[in-house]
Amino acid sequence: MCLIIFFLIVGKLSTDRGVTVPLPESIRGSDEASPVVMVVTVAKLADAPGSVAAGSAGWRSLGVAVQVDGEAVSDAKALESMVRGKLLGSPLTSIQVRADKALSYGSVEPVLRACGQGGAKSVRLATERVP
């Protein structure tokens, strides 16, 4: 009974990583295999009203709010710093960007660029698998 409760709690904590956004759909792809994942969520400003990033001039010009593992990020420099810090502590960390499917690539590209400048060798875009 204790193990069941433990796995239910761990499962819930692992899925609570910030704002839930509708992901683009894909018929191809693979599941995340890395044991350490840094989740970067890019949401429309209207979908993240309480976010610190919503008041930031850095992401506001793009009409997005950005969170890393549920924590609001103010601008591209802050995101770059967070990625660099995470990779220093755990070099095998996988960066997963979960961007709202309604956003244009121009709104998501600065986030991808900041991850790359932070030292990420690869950044995966999360999609919803459809049959």
ROLUMVO-77141 format. One record per residue: residue in three letters; x, y, z of N, C-alpha, C in turn; residue number from 1. Coordinates in steps of 0.02 Angstrom, whole numbers, plus 32768, in hexadecimal, padded with zeros to 4 digits. Example, Ala and Ser with C-alpha at 12.3 -4.5 7.8 and 13.67 -1.06 7.14 Angstrom:
2
{aa=ala, n.u=8294, n.v=7EE4, n.w=8186, ca.u=8267, ca.v=7F1F, ca.w=8186, c.u=8294, c.v=7F5B, c.w=8186, i=1}
{aa=ser, n.u=8282, n.v=7F90, n.w=8162, ca.u=82AC, ca.v=7FCB, ca.w=8165, c.u=8285, c.v=8002, c.w=818A, i=2}
This chain:
131
{aa=met, n.u=8029, n.v=7FC4, n.w=8000, ca.u=8000, ca.v=8000, ca.w=8000, c.u=802C, c.v=803F, c.w=8000, i=1}
{aa=cys, n.u=8061, n.v=803E, n.w=8027, ca.u=808D, ca.v=8078, ca.w=802A, c.u=80AF, c.v=8084, c.w=7FE6, i=2}
{aa=leu, n.u=80C2, n.v=804F, n.w=7FC4, ca.u=80E2, ca.v=8056, ca.w=7F82, c.u=80B1, c.v=8074, c.w=7F50, i=3}
{aa=ile, n.u=8073, n.v=8060, n.w=7F52, ca.u=8041, ca.v=807C, ca.w=7F25, c.u=803A, c.v=80C7, c.w=7F30, i=4}
{aa=ile, n.u=8034, n.v=80DB, n.w=7F6F, ca.u=802E, ca.v=8122, ca.w=7F7F, c.u=806C, c.v=8148, c.w=7F69, i=5}
{aa=phe, n.u=80A7, n.v=812B, n.w=7F75, ca.u=80E6, ca.v=814A, ca.w=7F61, c.u=80E7, c.v=8157, c.w=7F16, i=6}
{aa=phe, n.u=80D6, n.v=8125, n.w=7EED, ca.u=80D8, ca.v=812D, ca.w=7EA5, c.u=80A2, c.v=815D, c.w=7E8B, i=7}
{aa=leu, n.u=8069, n.v=8160, n.w=7EAD, ca.u=8036, ca.v=8190, ca.w=7E9A, c.u=804E, c.v=81D7, c.w=7EA7, i=8}
{aa=ile, n.u=806F, n.v=81E2, n.w=7EDF, ca.u=8088, ca.v=8225, ca.w=7EEF, c.u=80C0, c.v=8239, c.w=7EC0, i=9}
{aa=val, n.u=80EF, n.v=820C, n.w=7EB4, ca.u=8127, ca.v=821A, ca.w=7E87, c.u=810E, c.v=8227, c.w=7E40, i=10}
{aa=gly, n.u=80DE, n.v=8200, n.w=7E2A, ca.u=80C1, ca.v=820A, ca.w=7DE8, c.u=80A0, c.v=824E, c.w=7DE1, i=11}
{aa=lys, n.u=807D, n.v=8263, n.w=7E15, ca.u=805C, ca.v=82A4, ca.w=7E14, c.u=808F, c.v=82DC, c.w=7E14, i=12}
{aa=leu, n.u=80C3, n.v=82D7, n.w=7E3D, ca.u=80F6, ca.v=830A, ca.w=7E3F, c.u=811C, c.v=8310, c.w=7DFD, i=13}
{aa=ser, n.u=8127, n.v=82D8, n.w=7DDC, ca.u=814C, ca.v=82DB, ca.w=7D9E, c.u=8125, c.v=82FB, c.w=7D66, i=14}
{aa=thr, n.u=80E2, n.v=82FC, n.w=7D6A, ca.u=80BA, ca.v=831B, ca.w=7D36, c.u=80AB, c.v=8364, c.w=7D45, i=15}
{aa=asp, n.u=80B4, n.v=837A, n.w=7D82, ca.u=80A6, ca.v=83C0, ca.w=7D95, c.u=80E4, c.v=83EA, c.w=7D86, i=16}
{aa=arg, n.u=80EA, n.v=83FF, n.w=7D48, ca.u=8124, ca.v=8427, ca.w=7D34, c.u=810E, c.v=8468, c.w=7D14, i=17}
{aa=gly, n.u=80DE, n.v=848A, n.w=7D30, ca.u=80CA, ca.v=84CA, ca.w=7D16, c.u=8088, c.v=84C9, c.w=7CF2, i=18}
{aa=val, n.u=807F, n.v=84FC, n.w=7CC8, ca.u=8042, ca.v=8506, ca.w=7CA2, c.u=803A, c.v=84CD, c.w=7C6F, i=19}
{aa=thr, n.u=7FFD, n.v=84B5, n.w=7C68, ca.u=7FEE, ca.v=8482, ca.w=7C35, c.u=7FDB, c.v=84A7, c.w=7BF5, i=20}
{aa=val, n.u=7FFC, n.v=8495, n.w=7BBF, ca.u=7FEE, ca.v=84B5, ca.w=7B7F, c.u=7FDA, c.v=8480, c.w=7B4C, i=21}
{aa=pro, n.u=7FAD, n.v=8491, n.w=7B1D, ca.u=7F9D, ca.v=8461, ca.w=7AE7, c.u=7FD9, c.v=845B, c.w=7AB9, i=22}
{aa=leu, n.u=7FF1, n.v=841E, n.w=7AB0, ca.u=802D, ca.v=8412, ca.w=7A87, c.u=801A, c.v=8405, c.w=7A3F, i=23}
{aa=pro, n.u=8049, n.v=8413, n.w=7A11, ca.u=803E, ca.v=8400, ca.w=79CB, c.u=8038, c.v=83B4, c.w=79C5, i=24}
{aa=glu, n.u=8015, n.v=839D, n.w=7992, ca.u=800C, ca.v=8355, ca.w=7989, c.u=803F, c.v=833A, c.w=7957, i=25}
{aa=ser, n.u=8051, n.v=82FA, n.w=7961, ca.u=8081, ca.v=82D9, ca.w=7936, c.u=8072, c.v=828F, c.w=7934, i=26}
{aa=ile, n.u=807E, n.v=826F, n.w=78FB, ca.u=8075, ca.v=8227, ca.w=78F6, c.u=80B7, c.v=8203, c.w=7901, i=27}
{aa=arg, n.u=80EE, n.v=8227, n.w=7902, ca.u=8130, ca.v=820A, ca.w=790E, c.u=814F, c.v=8227, c.w=794D, i=28}
{aa=gly, n.u=8185, n.v=8207, n.w=7962, ca.u=81A9, ca.v=8220, ca.w=799C, c.u=81BC, c.v=81E8, c.w=79CA, i=29}
{aa=ser, n.u=81DF, n.v=81FA, n.w=79FE, ca.u=81F4, ca.v=81C8, ca.w=7A2F, c.u=81E9, c.v=81E4, c.w=7A75, i=30}
{aa=asp, n.u=81E3, n.v=81B7, n.w=7AA5, ca.u=81DA, ca.v=81CB, ca.w=7AEA, c.u=821C, c.v=81E3, c.w=7B06, i=31}
{aa=glu, n.u=8218, n.v=820D, n.w=7B38, ca.u=8254, ca.v=8228, ca.w=7B59, c.u=8277, c.v=81F0, c.w=7B7E, i=32}
{aa=ala, n.u=82B8, n.v=81E6, n.w=7B6F, ca.u=82DE, ca.v=81B0, ca.w=7B8E, c.u=830E, c.v=81C9, c.w=7BC3, i=33}
{aa=ser, n.u=831B, n.v=8209, n.w=7BC5, ca.u=834B, ca.v=8224, ca.w=7BF5, c.u=832F, c.v=8221, c.w=7C3C, i=34}
{aa=pro, n.u=835A, n.v=820F, n.w=7C6C, ca.u=8342, ca.v=820C, ca.w=7CB2, c.u=8337, c.v=8251, c.w=7CD1, i=35}
{aa=val, n.u=8359, n.v=8285, n.w=7CB6, ca.u=8352, ca.v=82C9, ca.w=7CD0, c.u=8338, c.v=82F5, c.w=7C98, i=36}
{aa=val, n.u=82FE, n.v=8314, n.w=7CA3, ca.u=82DF, ca.v=833D, ca.w=7C70, c.u=82D1, c.v=8383, c.w=7C8D, i=37}
{aa=met, n.u=82E4, n.v=83B6, n.w=7C67, ca.u=82D3, ca.v=83FB, ca.w=7C79, c.u=829B, c.v=8410, c.w=7C4A, i=38}
{aa=val, n.u=8260, n.v=841D, n.w=7C65, ca.u=8225, ca.v=842E, ca.w=7C3D, c.u=821F, c.v=847A, c.w=7C39, i=39}
{aa=val, n.u=8221, n.v=8494, n.w=7BFB, ca.u=8217, ca.v=84DB, ca.w=7BEE, c.u=81D3, c.v=84E2, c.w=7BCD, i=40}
{aa=thr, n.u=81A5, n.v=8504, n.w=7BEE, ca.u=8161, ca.v=850C, ca.w=7BD4, c.u=8158, c.v=8553, c.w=7BB8, i=41}
{aa=val, n.u=813F, n.v=8557, n.w=7B7B, ca.u=8132, ca.v=8597, ca.w=7B5A, c.u=80E7, c.v=859B, c.w=7B4E, i=42}
{aa=ala, n.u=80C6, n.v=85CA, n.w=7B71, ca.u=807E, ca.v=85D1, ca.w=7B6D, c.u=806C, c.v=8617, c.w=7B55, i=43}
{aa=lys, n.u=8031, n.v=861E, n.w=7B37, ca.u=8018, ca.v=8660, ca.w=7B25, c.u=800C, c.v=8687, c.w=7B66, i=44}
{aa=leu, n.u=8017, n.v=86C9, n.w=7B64, ca.u=800E, ca.v=86F2, ca.w=7BA0, c.u=7FC9, c.v=86EB, c.w=7BBD, i=45}
{aa=ala, n.u=7F96, n.v=86E6, n.w=7B95, ca.u=7F52, ca.v=86E1, ca.w=7BAD, c.u=7F47, c.v=86A0, c.w=7BD4, i=46}
{aa=asp, n.u=7F6F, n.v=866C, n.w=7BC7, ca.u=7F67, ca.v=862B, ca.w=7BE8, c.u=7F8D, c.v=8627, c.w=7C2A, i=47}
{aa=ala, n.u=7FB7, n.v=8658, n.w=7C39, ca.u=7FE0, ca.v=8657, ca.w=7C76, c.u=7FD9, c.v=869A, c.w=7C9B, i=48}
{aa=pro, n.u=7F9C, n.v=86AB, n.w=7CB3, ca.u=7F90, ca.v=86ED, ca.w=7CD0, c.u=7FB7, c.v=86FC, c.w=7D0F, i=49}
{aa=gly, n.u=7FC7, n.v=86CB, n.w=7D39, ca.u=7FEA, ca.v=86D8, ca.w=7D77, c.u=8035, c.v=86D4, c.w=7D72, i=50}
{aa=ser, n.u=804F, n.v=86CC, n.w=7D38, ca.u=8096, ca.v=86C0, ca.w=7D2E, c.u=80BF, c.v=8700, c.w=7D37, i=51}
{aa=val, n.u=80F8, n.v=86FA, n.w=7D57, ca.u=8127, ca.v=8731, ca.w=7D5D, c.u=813E, c.v=8747, c.w=7D18, i=52}
{aa=ala, n.u=8148, n.v=8715, n.w=7CEC, ca.u=8160, ca.v=8724, ca.w=7CA9, c.u=812D, c.v=874D, c.w=7C81, i=53}
{aa=ala, n.u=80ED, n.v=874A, n.w=7C94, ca.u=80BB, ca.v=8770, ca.w=7C70, c.u=80C7, c.v=87BB, c.w=7C78, i=54}
{aa=gly, n.u=80E5, n.v=87CF, n.w=7CAE, ca.u=80F3, ca.v=8816, ca.w=7CB8, c.u=8138, c.v=882A, c.w=7CA0, i=55}
{aa=ser, n.u=815D, n.v=87FD, n.w=7C85, ca.u=81A0, ca.v=880B, ca.w=7C6F, c.u=81A1, c.v=8826, c.w=7C28, i=56}
{aa=ala, n.u=81CA, n.v=8859, n.w=7C1D, ca.u=81D0, ca.v=8875, ca.w=7BD9, c.u=81F3, c.v=8844, c.w=7BAB, i=57}
{aa=gly, n.u=821C, n.v=8818, n.w=7BC5, ca.u=8242, ca.v=87E9, ca.w=7B9C, c.u=8216, c.v=87BC, c.w=7B72, i=58}
{aa=trp, n.u=81E7, n.v=879A, n.w=7B90, ca.u=81BB, ca.v=876C, ca.w=7B6B, c.u=817B, c.v=878E, c.w=7B54, i=59}
{aa=arg, n.u=8168, n.v=87C6, n.w=7B74, ca.u=812A, ca.v=87E7, ca.w=7B63, c.u=8127, c.v=87FC, c.w=7B1A, i=60}
{aa=ser, n.u=815F, n.v=8812, n.w=7AFE, ca.u=8160, ca.v=8828, ca.w=7AB9, c.u=814F, c.v=87EE, c.w=7A89, i=61}
{aa=leu, n.u=815A, n.v=87B1, n.w=7A9F, ca.u=814A, ca.v=8776, ca.w=7A76, c.u=8105, c.v=875B, c.w=7A85, i=62}
{aa=gly, n.u=80E5, n.v=8775, n.w=7ABA, ca.u=80A2, ca.v=875F, ca.w=7ACC, c.u=80A3, c.v=871B, c.w=7AF0, i=63}
{aa=val, n.u=80DA, n.v=870A, n.w=7B10, ca.u=80DF, ca.v=86CA, ca.w=7B32, c.u=80F7, c.v=86D1, c.w=7B7A, i=64}
{aa=ala, n.u=80EA, n.v=869D, n.w=7BA1, ca.u=8105, ca.v=8696, ca.w=7BE4, c.u=812D, c.v=8655, c.w=7BE4, i=65}
{aa=val, n.u=8167, n.v=8657, n.w=7C04, ca.u=8194, ca.v=861D, ca.w=7C04, c.u=81A1, c.v=8606, c.w=7C4B, i=66}
{aa=gln, n.u=819D, n.v=85C4, n.w=7C55, ca.u=81AB, ca.v=85A6, ca.w=7C95, c.u=81DC, c.v=856D, c.w=7C8C, i=67}
{aa=val, n.u=8207, n.v=8563, n.w=7CBE, ca.u=8235, ca.v=852A, ca.w=7CBF, c.u=8223, c.v=8501, c.w=7CFD, i=68}
{aa=asp, n.u=820D, n.v=84C4, n.w=7CF1, ca.u=81F8, ca.v=8497, ca.w=7D27, c.u=81C8, c.v=84B9, c.w=7D57, i=69}
{aa=gly, n.u=819A, n.v=84E1, n.w=7D3B, ca.u=8166, ca.v=8502, ca.w=7D63, c.u=817A, c.v=8545, c.w=7D7F, i=70}
{aa=glu, n.u=81B8, n.v=855A, n.w=7D76, ca.u=81D0, ca.v=859B, ca.w=7D90, c.u=81D3, c.v=85CE, c.w=7D58, i=71}
{aa=ala, n.u=81B3, n.v=8608, n.w=7D62, ca.u=81B1, ca.v=863C, ca.w=7D2E, c.u=81F7, c.v=8655, c.w=7D20, i=72}
{aa=val, n.u=8204, n.v=8663, n.w=7CE0, ca.u=8245, ca.v=867D, ca.w=7CC9, c.u=8237, c.v=86C1, c.w=7CAA, i=73}
{aa=ser, n.u=825E, n.v=86F3, n.w=7CBE, ca.u=8250, ca.v=8738, ca.w=7CAA, c.u=8264, c.v=8749, c.w=7C63, i=74}
{aa=asp, n.u=829C, n.v=872F, n.w=7C4B, ca.u=82B2, ca.v=873F, ca.w=7C07, c.u=82E3, c.v=870B, c.w=7BED, i=75}
{aa=ala, n.u=82FD, n.v=8715, n.w=7BB1, ca.u=8329, ca.v=86E5, ca.w=7B91, c.u=836A, c.v=86DB, c.w=7BB7, i=76}
{aa=lys, n.u=8385, n.v=8710, n.w=7BD3, ca.u=83C4, ca.v=870B, ca.w=7BF9, c.u=83BA, c.v=86DF, c.w=7C37, i=77}
{aa=ala, n.u=8381, n.v=86E7, n.w=7C59, ca.u=8373, ca.v=86BF, ca.w=7C94, c.u=836B, c.v=8676, c.w=7C81, i=78}
{aa=leu, n.u=834A, n.v=8669, n.w=7C48, ca.u=8341, ca.v=8624, ca.w=7C31, c.u=8385, c.v=8605, c.w=7C1F, i=79}
{aa=glu, n.u=83AE, n.v=862B, n.w=7BFD, ca.u=83F1, ca.v=8614, ca.w=7BEB, c.u=8419, c.v=8601, c.w=7C2A, i=80}
{aa=ser, n.u=8415, n.v=862B, n.w=7C5D, ca.u=8438, ca.v=861F, ca.w=7C9C, c.u=841E, c.v=85E0, c.w=7CBF, i=81}
{aa=met, n.u=83DC, n.v=85D6, n.w=7CBE, ca.u=83BF, ca.v=859B, ca.w=7CDE, c.u=83D5, c.v=855B, c.w=7CBA, i=82}
{aa=val, n.u=83D5, n.v=855D, n.w=7C78, ca.u=83EB, ca.v=8522, ca.w=7C51, c.u=8434, c.v=8513, c.w=7C60, i=83}
{aa=arg, n.u=845E, n.v=8547, n.w=7C60, ca.u=84A5, ca.v=853E, ca.w=7C6D, c.u=84B0, c.v=8520, c.w=7CB2, i=84}
{aa=gly, n.u=848C, n.v=853A, n.w=7CE4, ca.u=8492, ca.v=8520, ca.w=7D28, c.u=847D, c.v=84D7, c.w=7D2E, i=85}
{aa=lys, n.u=8446, n.v=84C6, n.w=7D0D, ca.u=842D, ca.v=8481, ca.w=7D10, c.u=845E, c.v=8452, c.w=7CEE, i=86}
{aa=leu, n.u=847B, n.v=8467, n.w=7CB5, ca.u=84AA, ca.v=843C, ca.w=7C91, c.u=84EC, c.v=8434, c.w=7CB6, i=87}
{aa=leu, n.u=8500, n.v=8467, n.w=7CDC, ca.u=853D, ca.v=8461, ca.w=7D04, c.u=8534, c.v=842C, c.w=7D3B, i=88}
{aa=gly, n.u=84FA, n.v=842B, n.w=7D59, ca.u=84EB, ca.v=83FB, ca.w=7D8E, c.u=84DE, c.v=83B5, c.w=7D74, i=89}
{aa=ser, n.u=84C0, n.v=83B1, n.w=7D39, ca.u=84AE, ca.v=8370, ca.w=7D1C, c.u=84B5, c.v=8374, c.w=7CD0, i=90}
{aa=pro, n.u=84F0, n.v=8366, n.w=7CB5, ca.u=84FE, ca.v=836E, ca.w=7C6E, c.u=84D2, c.v=8344, c.w=7C40, i=91}
{aa=leu, n.u=84B4, n.v=830F, n.w=7C58, ca.u=848A, ca.v=82E4, ca.w=7C2E, c.u=8441, c.v=82FA, c.w=7C2D, i=92}
{aa=thr, n.u=8433, n.v=8335, n.w=7C48, ca.u=83EE, ca.v=834F, ca.w=7C4A, c.u=83D4, c.v=835A, c.w=7C03, i=93}
{aa=ser, n.u=8397, n.v=8344, n.w=7BF7, ca.u=8375, ca.v=834E, ca.w=7BB8, c.u=8348, c.v=838B, c.w=7BBF, i=94}
{aa=ile, n.u=834A, n.v=83B9, n.w=7B8E, ca.u=8320, ca.v=83F4, ca.w=7B8E, c.u=82E2, c.v=83E5, c.w=7B63, i=95}
{aa=gln, n.u=82A7, n.v=83EB, n.w=7B81, ca.u=8269, ca.v=83DE, ca.w=7B5E, c.u=823F, c.v=841E, c.w=7B5D, i=96}
{aa=val, n.u=8231, n.v=8437, n.w=7B22, ca.u=8208, ca.v=8474, ca.w=7B1A, c.u=81C1, c.v=845F, c.w=7B0B, i=97}
{aa=arg, n.u=8193, n.v=8475, n.w=7B35, ca.u=814C, ca.v=8467, ca.w=7B2C, c.u=812B, c.v=84AA, c.w=7B19, i=98}
{aa=ala, n.u=8122, n.v=84B5, n.w=7AD8, ca.u=8106, ca.v=84F4, ca.w=7ABF, c.u=80BE, c.v=84EB, c.w=7AA9, i=99}
{aa=asp, n.u=8095, n.v=851C, n.w=7AB7, ca.u=804F, ca.v=851C, ca.w=7AA3, c.u=804A, c.v=8517, c.w=7A57, i=100}
{aa=lys, n.u=801F, n.v=84EB, n.w=7A3F, ca.u=801A, ca.v=84E0, ca.w=79F7, c.u=7FFF, c.v=851C, c.w=79D2, i=101}
{aa=ala, n.u=7FE0, n.v=854B, n.w=79F5, ca.u=7FC6, ca.v=8587, ca.w=79D4, c.u=7FFB, c.v=85BC, c.w=79C9, i=102}
{aa=leu, n.u=8036, n.v=85B4, n.w=79E6, ca.u=806C, ca.v=85E5, ca.w=79DE, c.u=8090, c.v=85DC, c.w=799C, i=103}
{aa=ser, n.u=80A7, n.v=8614, n.w=7981, ca.u=80CF, ca.v=8611, ca.w=7943, c.u=8117, c.v=85FE, c.w=7955, i=104}
{aa=tyr, n.u=813C, n.v=85E7, n.w=7924, ca.u=8182, ca.v=85D5, ca.w=7930, c.u=81AA, c.v=8612, c.w=7947, i=105}
{aa=gly, n.u=8198, n.v=864D, n.w=792E, ca.u=81BB, ca.v=868A, ca.w=7942, c.u=81B6, c.v=8698, c.w=798C, i=106}
{aa=ser, n.u=8181, n.v=8681, n.w=79AC, ca.u=8178, ca.v=868A, ca.w=79F4, c.u=81A0, c.v=8657, c.w=7A1D, i=107}
{aa=val, n.u=81AE, n.v=861E, n.w=79FF, ca.u=81D0, ca.v=85E7, ca.w=7A23, c.u=821C, c.v=85E8, c.w=7A15, i=108}
{aa=glu, n.u=8230, n.v=8602, n.w=79DC, ca.u=8276, ca.v=8600, ca.w=79C8, c.u=82A6, c.v=8622, c.w=79FA, i=109}
{aa=pro, n.u=8294, n.v=865C, n.w=7A18, ca.u=82C2, ca.v=867A, ca.w=7A49, c.u=82CD, c.v=864C, c.w=7A86, i=110}
{aa=val, n.u=829B, n.v=8624, n.w=7A97, ca.u=82A2, ca.v=85F5, ca.w=7ACF, c.u=82D4, c.v=85BE, c.w=7ABB, i=111}
{aa=leu, n.u=82CD, n.v=85A4, n.w=7A7F, ca.u=82FB, ca.v=8572, ca.w=7A66, c.u=8342, c.v=858D, c.w=7A63, i=112}
{aa=arg, n.u=8349, n.v=85CA, n.w=7A4B, ca.u=838B, ca.v=85E9, ca.w=7A46, c.u=83AB, c.v=85F3, c.w=7A8B, i=113}
{aa=ala, n.u=8383, n.v=8608, n.w=7ABC, ca.u=839D, ca.v=8612, ca.w=7B00, c.u=83B5, c.v=85D0, c.w=7B1E, i=114}
{aa=cys, n.u=8390, n.v=859A, n.w=7B10, ca.u=83A5, ca.v=8557, ca.w=7B28, c.u=83E8, c.v=8543, c.w=7B08, i=115}
{aa=gly, n.u=83EF, n.v=8550, n.w=7AC7, ca.u=842E, ca.v=8541, ca.w=7AA5, c.u=8467, c.v=856A, c.w=7ABF, i=116}
{aa=gln, n.u=845C, n.v=85AA, n.w=7ACC, ca.u=8491, ca.v=85D5, ca.w=7AE7, c.u=84A2, c.v=85C3, c.w=7B2F, i=117}
{aa=gly, n.u=8474, n.v=85A1, n.w=7B50, ca.u=8481, ca.v=858A, ca.w=7B94, c.u=84AB, c.v=854A, c.w=7B95, i=118}
{aa=gly, n.u=84B9, n.v=852E, n.w=7B5B, ca.u=84E4, ca.v=84F3, ca.w=7B57, c.u=84C1, c.v=84B3, c.w=7B45, i=119}
{aa=ala, n.u=8481, n.v=84B5, n.w=7B38, ca.u=845C, ca.v=8478, ca.w=7B27, c.u=8473, c.v=845F, c.w=7AE2, i=120}
{aa=lys, n.u=8487, n.v=8420, n.w=7AE0, ca.u=849C, ca.v=8402, ca.w=7AA0, c.u=8461, c.v=83EF, c.w=7A76, i=121}
{aa=ser, n.u=8429, n.v=83DD, n.w=7A96, ca.u=83EC, ca.v=83CE, ca.w=7A71, c.u=83B0, c.v=83E4, c.w=7A9A, i=122}
{aa=val, n.u=837E, n.v=83FB, n.w=7A77, ca.u=8340, ca.v=8410, ca.w=7A97, c.u=8308, c.v=83EB, c.w=7A73, i=123}
{aa=arg, n.u=82DE, n.v=83CA, n.w=7A9A, ca.u=82A6, ca.v=83A4, ca.w=7A7D, c.u=8265, c.v=83CC, c.w=7A84, i=124}
{aa=leu, n.u=823F, n.v=83CC, n.w=7A4E, ca.u=81FD, ca.v=83EB, ca.w=7A4F, c.u=81C9, c.v=83B6, c.w=7A5F, i=125}
{aa=ala, n.u=81A2, n.v=83C0, n.w=7A92, ca.u=8170, ca.v=838F, ca.w=7AA6, c.u=8133, c.v=8395, c.w=7A79, i=126}
{aa=thr, n.u=8118, n.v=835B, n.w=7A66, ca.u=80DA, ca.v=835A, ca.w=7A3E, c.u=80AB, c.v=8326, c.w=7A5C, i=127}
{aa=glu, n.u=806D, n.v=832A, n.w=7A47, ca.u=803B, ca.v=82FA, ca.w=7A5C, c.u=8037, c.v=82C5, c.w=7A25, i=128}
{aa=arg, n.u=8042, n.v=8286, n.w=7A36, ca.u=8040, ca.v=8251, ca.w=7A05, c.u=7FF8, c.v=823F, c.w=79F5, i=129}
{aa=val, n.u=7FE8, n.v=823D, n.w=79B5, ca.u=7FA5, ca.v=822A, ca.w=799E, c.u=7FAB, c.v=81E9, c.w=7977, i=130}
{aa=pro, n.u=7F78, n.v=81BF, n.w=7979, ca.u=7F7B, ca.v=817F, ca.w=7955, c.u=7F79, c.v=8186, c.w=790A, i=131}
